[in-house]
Amino acid sequence: MVKTLSVLALIILIIIFSSQLRRVFLSGLVLHDLIPQAHTKWLKYISKNPVVEHPQVDYGNGRMETNFYRPNDRKKHAAVIFVHGVNELGKDDPRIVNLAETFSRVGFAVLVPGLPDMTPGKLNPEVISEIEASLRYIHSRDDVVATDKIGALGFSIGSGPTLIAVSEIEKEFPIKFLVSFGGYHDLKEVISFSTTGHFTYQGQDHYIEPDPTSRWFFVRYYSDFLTNGNDSSILKQIARTKISDPGTDVADLSGQLSPEGIAIFSLLTNTDPAKVSQLISDLPQQLQDFISELNPAEQVKMLKTNLFIVHSVNDNVIPYTQSLELENYLKEKTKTNFFLLSIFSHVNPQFPPLTLKNIFTQYFPETYKFGKLICDILGYQK
C-alpha cells in the first residue's frame, strides 16, 4: 500500500513539474523570439504556422478590421487581445505582428483590433467601446476559444482604455488576466509630466526630461474636439512643426488662435507643474470630458481580473510612478503583480552594452523578471 502511494505521489510530482518546466522552456523561447535582433525564430521549429484570419468586428456606430491569430489545430485555446499604443501602422505594426504570432505559437488565440479611434492623428473615448467589442467577439468564438480563459494586454496610452473596457466587460463575463505595459493611472498627471517633466509619488517631487514630442501628440487628439475648425488646422500645423523640429518658433501660428485654441496651446507650452490643474480647468468642456472619459483614475471603480503591471524605470513618455499609483489604487480590489524593468525605453527594448558587469547587473535579473511575466501569463492556459 505504501509503495503504491509512493508511486502515485511520484507520478503526480512528475506531472506537476513537467508542466512547470514546459512553461519555463516555452517562456525562454518566447523571450528569444521577441528580441528584435533575433532573425531566426526558434518557436517555428516546434510549432506550426498560426492560422491568421481578418474578421470585421462591429462596435457602437461602426465596424473595424482586426487580425485574429490562432494555433493551427482544432482545439479550443486560451485567448488574449492586444491593444496597441499610438503608432503609424496600428495592428499591422511588425512588433505587434511578431508578438501575436509568437503567443499563438505557444497556444494562445490572439485578436489584434484595428481601433480606428486610436491612431497617430486621433484618440477618442469611442476606443473603449471598440475594445469591449473585441472582447465580446473573442468570447463569441467558442469554436476555437476557451471562453473562461480570456485575457487582455494594453500598451502605453492604449492601456488606459483597456483597463476601463475590462472593468466594464467584467459585468458580462469574466476576464482571466490583464496586462498594463507602460500604462497610466491618471491621464491628467501624464499630461503634466509630458509638458513639465515633473511628477510626484508619495509626496516627493521627481523630474525626468520628457520626450520633447509627446506634448504635441496630444494636440492631434484634442483638435478634433474643437468647434473652431481654423484652430484645429493651426494646432495640427504647430504639432507637425514641433514634432519635426522642437526648436522652431511658432509664434506667428499661435497668434492666429482663438481663445479656445489658446487654452490648449497654453497648456501644452506650460512648464510649471503648479499651473497644470488650472490650465486643464480652462480647457473647453468637451476636452475636459475627453480627459475624464479616458482616465482610469476616474472611470475604474472595480476590477476583478488578475492584473499584471509592467513599466520601464527609464520611461520618458509615461513615468513609471503612474504604474506604481495604479497598483496602489487597485491592489485592495484585485490581485496585482508589479514588474519594474530597466532594459526598456517606454515599451521598446533598449539593451545596454554587452559587458560582463551588465550581464550580471542587467541581463540576468531583467531576463528573470520578464521571463517570469511570460511564464505567469502562460499559466493562464490551464
Secondary structure, 3 states (H helix, E strand, C coil): CHHHHHHHHHHHHHHHHHHHHHHHHHHHHHHHHHCCCCCCCHHHHCCCCCEEECCEEEECCEEEEEEEEECCCCCCEEEEEEECCCCCCHHHCHHHHHHHHHHHHCCCEEEEECCCCEECCEECCHHHHHHHHHHHHHHHCCCCEEEEEEEEEEEHHHHHHHHHHHHHHCCCCCCCEEEEECCCCCHHHHHHHHHHCEEEECCEEEECCCCCCHHHHHHHHHHCCCCCHHHHHHHHHHHHHHHHCCCCCCHHHHCCCCHHHHHHHHHHHCCCHHHHHHHHHCCCHHHHHHHHHCCHHHHCCCCCCEEEEEEECCCCCCCCHHHHHHHHHHCCCCCEEEEEECCEECCEECCCCCCHHHHHHHHHHHHHHHHHHHHHHHHHHC
